[in-house]
């Protein structure tokens, strides 16, 4: 099978960019907004965990509480 044939059977990148957000009931920009917010929260939770690793008296439950809230956000979407 040639590369041309394989490329024809795969959905285009731009089609996939529309289909995935639609599969979770969102527009492209709505999905982008959620993903950017979620990535920011993950970054903040990681930072809290990093500080806690070095200074255990700080951010004792911050990362775990944030992750629980993010899990609830994901569950509410489906």
Rosetta blueprint (number, residue, H / E / L):
1 X L
2 X L
3 X H
4 X H
5 X H
6 X H
7 X H
8 X H
9 X H
10 X L
11 X L
12 X L
13 X H
14 X H
15 X H
16 X H
17 X H
18 X H
19 X H
20 X H
21 X H
22 X H
23 X H
24 X L
25 X L
26 X L
27 X L
28 X H
29 X H
30 X H
31 X H
32 X H
33 X H
34 X H
35 X H
36 X H
37 X H
38 X H
39 X H
40 X H
41 X H
42 X H
43 X H
44 X H
45 X H
46 X H
47 X H
48 X H
49 X H
50 X H
51 X H
52 X H
53 X H
54 X H
55 X L
56 X L
57 X L
58 X L
59 X L
60 X L
61 X L
62 X H
63 X H
64 X H
65 X H
66 X H
67 X H
68 X H
69 X H
70 X H
71 X H
72 X H
73 X H
74 X H
75 X H
76 X H
77 X H
78 X L
